[in-house]
């Protein structure tokens, strides 16, 4: 099976812009989770989608949003970008909602100038 | 603060030596997982150990779980330069479906 893919791999934006990141899970996986990784805060959970519904959400402002499509592909959007949003954004998929192994994509590295 | 905390933060060893890293957590868990991350890339799942298990092996990896002490350890035997990476533990606190990662242990294996 193909692994989790994320596009784009690298992105440079300026403050105030918005960005959309895409994640294609492993075929057959219905759960997609998003994480933000920064040197200061480490890996932080953003949200999880399961069967097109947001099932869990971390402590991030409303500027961070996401959605999942019927084919389980997911997108996350960050509006009104801030310098602090510069991070590696990781997507992970799993076959069940929780408690099982998550398979991570290579990440999208976002730099906000 | 983080649910899981790895210790040490950094570890530097020679090839062939064993590497041990620890993870402590605060609340009861359903399971605990260990992941590896090579520099700036995605995480790779290593082992999942459930709360009713005490030890698990996978190749050169050995994971233990002590729920009474709320801690887990990851042992890598006969380390190789290719083991150089950051290692994270992840837990799902009981009743929560939100996986929480520690800050990781950075392992450097010198050839």
Interface residues (C-beta under 8 A of the other chain):
Chain A: X4 X33 X35 X42 X43 X44 X45 X48 X55 X56 X58 X88 X90 X92 X97 X98 X99 X100 X101 X102 X103 X104 X105 X106 X107 X109
Chain B: X2 X30 X31 X33 X35 X40 X41 X42 X43 X44 X45 X48 X88 X92 X97 X98 X99 X100 X101 X102 X103 X104
